[in-house]
């Protein structure tokens, strides 16, 4: 019984860690894509001004 409980808790822990990593990566990707879009917008504005 204890073995089954240990396995279930271990599986839940692994799933929690995986979800944390996936969400953290998603946040980082969004942050960088927003930064790239902002830079491209700025470049487009600068080229119009010249």
N, C-alpha and C positions, 0 to 999 in steps of 0.2 A: 504493500500500500504506500509506504513512504517513498519507494523508488518511483512509483507512478506520479506522486505529488511533486517530487524533485524534477522529474522530466517535464511536467506541465509548467512548473515555475520557470525552468530554464528556457523552454520554448517561448513563453510569454516575454521573458527578459530579452531574448534575441529579437523578437518581433518589435518590441519597444525601441531597442537600439537601432534596428533597421529603419523604422519609421522616422526616428529622430534624424538619422543621417540623410534620408531621402528629403525630408522637409528642409533641412539645413542647406543641402545642395540646391534645392529649388529656390530658396531665398537668395543664395549667392548668385545663381544664374540670372534671376530677375534683377538683382542689383546691378550686375555687370551689363545686362542688355539695356537697362534704363540709362546707364552711364554712356554706353555706345550711342544710343539714340540721341541723347542730349548733345554729345560731341558732334554727331553728324548734322544735327539741327544747327548747331553753332557754326560749323564749317559752311553750310549752305547759306546762312545769314551773312557770314563774312565774305563769301564769294560774290554775293549780290551787292554788298556795299562797295566792293572794289571796282 
